[in-house]
Structures are given as structure tokens and as C-alpha cells.
Amino acid sequence: MKFRFVPVVAIALLLMVSCSREISSTSSTSTSSETSSTTTPTTRSKASTAKVASFVAAEHPTEGYARIVSENGRRFVEFDKSFKTDNGPDLFVILYRNSSVPKTGVKEQDYVQLAALEKTNGSQRYAIPKDVTLANFKSVAIWCRQFNSTYGYATLSS
């Protein structure tokens, strides 16, 4: 009778550990050859910054800065070179409606997904779709879609 709950406890532990830190020598070491013209910020002559924010940890340590920039009529979320978060499965960059993002239980109607996270550290850039009304979103987050877990987020200021 006392072993009746062992499978339930095992499944719960598996779910809690699944989004925890994964050790990967390839993802924790960044090289300059990993850059991509679509995600790496470059020197721009007509870019303007609309919003800047500092990342805070939710389920995992996350640090660095995010900013919203406009360039030639397009908008982007950019992470600076000090950006860093843990590696994990199914990580995405999202815009979230509120200024803080819950650690778990993010609801579909409260966010817009920009793209899969390219790398866990360093400068990167993500396009904001033209049909997104930026005024409706108050934060940017690193989110684990598989386990609906927020790694970290940055509250956007005007």
C-alpha cells in the first residue's frame, strides 16, 4: 500500500527536472562563427531604440539587456552581449502582455511568440511581426514551450 504513490512522485520529479539546467559544452561556449545575419545586431545608421529592459530570473538565472529597436520601418527585439540564460529544451523568445511574466502557466492569449531562442548567451536579434501592436506588450521573456516555464523576463519601459 505504501508504494502506491511511487509512480506519481517519479513523474512529478521527472517534470521538475526536465526544464532544469542541461549541461552542454557546445551551447555554453560561444564563438564568433555562431553569428547569423538575421539574429546578430550590426552597426546601423538608421536604427532608433524605443524601449530598454534588464532581464530578471524566473525559473532560471537570466541576465543582460533587451531593447526594442526600429530600423527602416521594421521592429526588432535585441539582446546585448551580456545576455545569458540556462540551456533547456524548446526555448522561445516571446512578448508578454503584462510587466511581469509568471514562472509557469503562461496562457496563449497573453503572449506572442517571436522565434526559437538562437543561443543562450550573447548578442542576438528577433524580428517583431508587423501585425503586432507593441503597445499591448509590456515585457519580453525566454520561455520553455515544452513545460510552459519562464526562464527569465525583462519589463519593457518607454
C-alpha positions as semicolon CSV with decimal commas, in nm:
position;residue;x (nm);y (nm);z (nm)
1;M;0,000;0,000;0,000
2;K;0,280;0,246;0,082
3;F;0,433;0,208;-0,269
4;R;0,112;0,317;-0,439
5;F;0,231;0,679;-0,486
6;V;0,581;0,597;-0,615
7;P;0,487;0,630;-0,987
8;V;0,316;0,966;-0,924
9;V;0,617;1,102;-0,734
10;A;0,854;0,975;-1,005
11;I;0,657;1,152;-1,281
12;A;0,643;1,475;-1,079
13;L;1,021;1,468;-1,022
14;L;1,082;1,399;-1,391
15;L;0,875;1,703;-1,492
16;M;1,051;1,930;-1,241
17;V;1,397;1,820;-1,353
18;S;1,323;1,833;-1,728
19;C;1,342;2,212;-1,751
20;S;1,640;2,234;-1,519
21;R;1,989;2,315;-1,633
22;E;2,124;2,100;-1,912
23;I;2,499;2,084;-1,934
24;S;2,617;2,112;-2,288
25;S;2,969;2,202;-2,383
26;T;2,865;2,323;-2,727
27;S;2,590;2,562;-2,615
28;S;2,776;2,710;-2,319
29;T;3,074;2,802;-2,534
30;S;3,002;3,076;-2,781
31;T;3,223;3,150;-3,077
32;S;3,214;3,427;-3,329
33;S;3,135;3,174;-3,602
34;E;2,789;3,120;-3,447
35;T;2,660;3,458;-3,559
36;S;2,382;3,488;-3,813
37;S;2,292;3,787;-4,024
38;T;1,927;3,756;-3,915
39;T;1,990;3,748;-3,540
40;T;2,313;3,934;-3,474
41;P;2,300;4,311;-3,432
42;T;2,532;4,505;-3,657
43;T;2,619;4,871;-3,686
44;R;2,317;5,054;-3,824
45;S;2,281;5,409;-3,940
46;K;1,902;5,449;-3,911
47;A;1,813;5,245;-3,601
48;S;1,626;5,400;-3,310
49;T;1,569;5,247;-2,968
50;A;1,214;5,260;-2,835
51;K;1,230;5,052;-2,514
52;V;1,513;4,910;-2,299
53;A;1,492;4,648;-2,023
54;S;1,706;4,439;-1,789
55;F;1,641;4,066;-1,758
56;V;1,545;3,913;-1,423
57;A;1,540;3,546;-1,335
58;A;1,215;3,349;-1,312
59;E;1,275;2,970;-1,312
60;H;1,640;3,005;-1,422
61;P;1,917;3,266;-1,393
62;T;1,877;3,512;-1,680
63;E;2,072;3,837;-1,719
64;G;2,162;4,106;-1,968
65;Y;1,955;4,365;-2,151
66;A;1,683;4,359;-2,414
67;R;1,573;4,652;-2,622
68;I;1,317;4,722;-2,888
69;V;1,467;4,892;-3,193
70;S;1,314;5,028;-3,511
71;E;1,507;5,023;-3,835
72;N;1,381;5,105;-4,184
73;G;1,019;5,059;-4,079
74;R;1,080;4,722;-3,905
75;R;1,094;4,647;-3,534
76;F;1,324;4,406;-3,354
77;V;1,396;4,273;-3,005
78;E;1,772;4,281;-2,949
79;F;1,967;4,119;-2,666
80;D;2,302;4,274;-2,577
81;K;2,634;4,090;-2,550
82;S;2,584;4,039;-2,173
83;F;2,265;3,835;-2,226
84;K;2,286;3,492;-2,065
85;T;2,039;3,223;-1,960
86;D;2,044;2,849;-1,892
87;N;2,018;2,597;-2,171
88;G;1,697;2,399;-2,194
89;P;1,451;2,233;-2,428
90;D;1,215;2,418;-2,662
91;L;1,317;2,775;-2,563
92;F;1,144;3,069;-2,730
93;V;1,153;3,447;-2,721
94;I;0,807;3,588;-2,651
95;L;0,645;3,926;-2,598
96;Y;0,413;3,917;-2,295
97;R;0,117;4,145;-2,220
98;N;0,197;4,221;-1,854
99;S;0,507;4,376;-1,699
100;S;0,590;4,054;-1,512
101;V;0,567;3,702;-1,652
102;P;0,453;3,409;-1,434
103;K;0,712;3,137;-1,369
104;T;0,470;2,875;-1,501
105;G;0,129;2,866;-1,663
106;V;0,172;3,128;-1,937
107;K;-0,158;3,146;-2,128
108;E;-0,166;3,156;-2,506
109;Q;-0,378;3,473;-2,523
110;D;-0,121;3,665;-2,315
111;Y;0,182;3,639;-2,542
112;V;0,309;3,643;-2,899
113;Q;0,591;3,408;-2,994
114;L;0,875;3,573;-3,189
115;A;1,113;3,283;-3,259
116;A;1,310;2,998;-3,109
117;L;1,598;3,122;-2,890
118;E;1,908;3,115;-3,114
119;K;2,166;3,078;-2,838
120;T;2,183;3,104;-2,459
121;N;2,431;3,391;-2,446
122;G;2,545;3,694;-2,637
123;S;2,401;3,943;-2,884
124;Q;2,104;3,837;-3,092
125;R;1,809;3,988;-3,274
126;Y;1,447;3,883;-3,336
127;A;1,201;4,044;-3,577
128;I;0,866;4,161;-3,441
129;P;0,583;4,083;-3,686
130;K;0,429;4,391;-3,848
131;D;0,079;4,300;-3,725
132;V;0,187;4,308;-3,356
133;T;0,078;4,621;-3,169
134;L;0,381;4,675;-2,947
135;A;0,184;4,895;-2,704
136;N;-0,009;4,581;-2,600
137;F;0,305;4,410;-2,465
138;K;0,500;4,513;-2,157
139;S;0,775;4,251;-2,136
140;V;0,997;4,014;-2,334
141;A;1,067;3,666;-2,198
142;I;1,266;3,349;-2,250
143;W;1,005;3,075;-2,230
144;C;1,023;2,693;-2,234
145;R;0,727;2,594;-2,451
146;Q;0,755;2,222;-2,371
147;F;0,700;2,272;-1,997
148;N;0,534;2,617;-2,003
149;S;0,811;2,756;-1,783
150;T;0,954;3,109;-1,791
151;Y;1,333;3,117;-1,767
152;G;1,356;3,495;-1,728
153;Y;1,199;3,817;-1,849
154;A;1,263;4,186;-1,897
155;T;1,000;4,453;-1,830
156;L;1,000;4,700;-2,117
157;S;0,999;5,072;-2,039
158;S;0,908;5,357;-2,269
